[in-house]
Amino acid sequence: MLAGRIKFTIIRNKSGLNKITPSFDLYIEKSPGNKILVLHGKKRAFNKTTNFLISLSKAANDRDSNMCVGKLRANNERTRFVLYDNGANYSKMKTF
């Protein structure tokens, strides 16, 4: 069964106070002008490497929120990115 085409839009907000910590919003368009927010990414300030918090809501500002999906982190050269989920760190898990 083919559902047809799906249109996604990414909007960057880099105005006002967001110049240091820009945000990115991923929307799905159901009909022209009718956008639904799918993901929200916000650059986190004061980190050694580029670090984005990814959430399902614009209001979720910390990793402990239920709306937080994870984070996106870059290496020092910004050539590789790693996506972390909100789960436990595998290197800190206890083995039985």
Secondary structure, DSSP 8 states (H G I E B T S, - for coil): ------EEEEEEE-SGGGGTS-EEEEEEEEETTEEEEEEEEEE-SS-SS-EEEEESSTT--STTSTTEEEEEEE-TTSS-EEEEESS--GGG----
